[in-house]
């Protein structure tokens, strides 16, 4: 499945067939929805340079083998009215940065930025709820910033695996 335009709708689901064991979803343009954005059933989800995913909530973790950031630049993944849940992320050996934010929870599997990119992840980006940023796999990037939404909302940063900032800063902030 290849996405070359910039789809925008009430809810969007991009899906490979069955459990997606050999399928690739190739996203070459921003995908935006006010509703749920679901990406599922693919061995590989390929995000081109500077391609952004935005939805009320974003889930790209059901039967997703890897999310590959294949171009140099920054990919933004935003849950504008809910959570973001991503499967394993890699950077395709290019300097790709990943910025993830959600108005509620953020859940990340492994994030491996071998090409020199950085990771920034923020739960409770609107600073009005008690939310959790969960890291459920090993995270390695040039720089890593993990953040709750601000002060006073008792956000939790739940680290369940090793985290390393290979040459940059490791910043953990705004957790209660």
RASUL-V651681 format. One record per residue. N is the residue number from 1. RES is the residue in one letter. D_FIRST is the distance of its C-alpha to the first C-alpha in Angstrom with 2 decimals. Layout:
n:N res:RES d_first:D_FIRST
n:N res:RES d_first:D_FIRST
This chain:
n:1 res:X d_first:0.00
n:2 res:X d_first:3.82
n:3 res:X d_first:6.74
n:4 res:X d_first:9.84
n:5 res:X d_first:12.33
n:6 res:X d_first:14.06
n:7 res:X d_first:13.45
n:8 res:X d_first:16.63
n:9 res:X d_first:17.73
n:10 res:X d_first:19.99
n:11 res:X d_first:17.47
n:12 res:X d_first:13.71
n:13 res:X d_first:11.65
n:14 res:X d_first:8.04
n:15 res:X d_first:7.87
n:16 res:X d_first:7.08
n:17 res:X d_first:9.81
n:18 res:X d_first:13.40
n:19 res:X d_first:14.17
n:20 res:X d_first:11.05
n:21 res:X d_first:13.54
n:22 res:X d_first:11.61
n:23 res:X d_first:7.93
n:24 res:X d_first:6.43
n:25 res:X d_first:4.81
n:26 res:X d_first:6.15
n:27 res:X d_first:8.34
n:28 res:X d_first:10.89
n:29 res:X d_first:12.90
n:30 res:X d_first:14.83
n:31 res:X d_first:13.78
n:32 res:X d_first:17.05
n:33 res:X d_first:18.45
n:34 res:X d_first:21.99
n:35 res:X d_first:20.91
n:36 res:X d_first:18.88
n:37 res:X d_first:15.54
n:38 res:X d_first:13.93
n:39 res:X d_first:11.13
n:40 res:X d_first:11.44
n:41 res:X d_first:11.06
n:42 res:X d_first:9.48
n:43 res:X d_first:11.80
n:44 res:X d_first:10.66
n:45 res:X d_first:9.55
n:46 res:X d_first:10.34
n:47 res:X d_first:12.31
n:48 res:X d_first:13.85
n:49 res:X d_first:17.59
n:50 res:X d_first:18.96
n:51 res:X d_first:15.80
n:52 res:X d_first:17.09
n:53 res:X d_first:16.00
n:54 res:X d_first:18.66
n:55 res:X d_first:19.40
n:56 res:X d_first:22.51
n:57 res:X d_first:21.26
n:58 res:X d_first:18.25
n:59 res:X d_first:17.26
n:60 res:X d_first:14.79
n:61 res:X d_first:16.82
n:62 res:X d_first:16.31
n:63 res:X d_first:15.23
n:64 res:X d_first:13.75
n:65 res:X d_first:15.21
n:66 res:X d_first:15.14
n:67 res:X d_first:14.17
n:68 res:X d_first:14.78
n:69 res:X d_first:16.40
n:70 res:X d_first:16.04
n:71 res:X d_first:18.28
n:72 res:X d_first:21.91
n:73 res:X d_first:22.59
n:74 res:X d_first:22.30
n:75 res:X d_first:19.40
n:76 res:X d_first:20.66
n:77 res:X d_first:19.55
n:78 res:X d_first:21.84
n:79 res:X d_first:22.85
n:80 res:X d_first:25.08
n:81 res:X d_first:26.67
n:82 res:X d_first:25.89
n:83 res:X d_first:24.50
n:84 res:X d_first:21.83
n:85 res:X d_first:20.83
n:86 res:X d_first:18.77
n:87 res:X d_first:18.13
n:88 res:X d_first:19.25
n:89 res:X d_first:18.79
n:90 res:X d_first:19.46
n:91 res:X d_first:20.00
n:92 res:X d_first:19.08
n:93 res:X d_first:22.75
n:94 res:X d_first:22.85
n:95 res:X d_first:24.84
n:96 res:X d_first:22.31
n:97 res:X d_first:23.80
n:98 res:X d_first:22.43
n:99 res:X d_first:24.11
n:100 res:X d_first:23.57
n:101 res:X d_first:25.66
n:102 res:X d_first:26.13
n:103 res:X d_first:28.97
n:104 res:X d_first:29.39
n:105 res:X d_first:28.22
n:106 res:X d_first:25.97
n:107 res:X d_first:24.96
n:108 res:X d_first:23.62
n:109 res:X d_first:23.12
n:110 res:X d_first:23.92
n:111 res:X d_first:23.46
n:112 res:X d_first:24.13
n:113 res:X d_first:24.57
n:114 res:X d_first:26.09
n:115 res:X d_first:25.58
n:116 res:X d_first:28.10
n:117 res:X d_first:26.23
n:118 res:X d_first:27.64
n:119 res:X d_first:26.66
n:120 res:X d_first:28.02
n:121 res:X d_first:27.54
n:122 res:X d_first:29.47
n:123 res:X d_first:29.94
n:124 res:X d_first:31.89
n:125 res:X d_first:31.11
n:126 res:X d_first:33.26
n:127 res:X d_first:36.13
n:128 res:X d_first:37.07
n:129 res:X d_first:36.28
n:130 res:X d_first:36.71
n:131 res:X d_first:33.34
n:132 res:X d_first:32.14
n:133 res:X d_first:30.16
n:134 res:X d_first:29.41
n:135 res:X d_first:28.53
n:136 res:X d_first:27.77
n:137 res:X d_first:27.04
n:138 res:X d_first:28.59
n:139 res:X d_first:28.08
n:140 res:X d_first:28.90
n:141 res:X d_first:28.62
n:142 res:X d_first:31.02
n:143 res:X d_first:32.04
n:144 res:X d_first:31.30
n:145 res:X d_first:32.24
n:146 res:X d_first:32.14
n:147 res:X d_first:33.54
n:148 res:X d_first:34.55
n:149 res:X d_first:34.77
n:150 res:X d_first:38.35
n:151 res:X d_first:41.79
n:152 res:X d_first:43.21
n:153 res:X d_first:40.23
n:154 res:X d_first:40.50
n:155 res:X d_first:36.89
n:156 res:X d_first:36.23
n:157 res:X d_first:34.49
n:158 res:X d_first:33.96
n:159 res:X d_first:33.48
n:160 res:X d_first:32.89
n:161 res:X d_first:32.30
n:162 res:X d_first:33.45
n:163 res:X d_first:32.66
n:164 res:X d_first:33.54
n:165 res:X d_first:33.65
n:166 res:X d_first:34.08
n:167 res:X d_first:35.99
n:168 res:X d_first:35.78
n:169 res:X d_first:36.97
n:170 res:X d_first:36.09
n:171 res:X d_first:36.71
n:172 res:X d_first:36.84
n:173 res:X d_first:38.12
n:174 res:X d_first:38.80
n:175 res:X d_first:38.84
n:176 res:X d_first:41.64
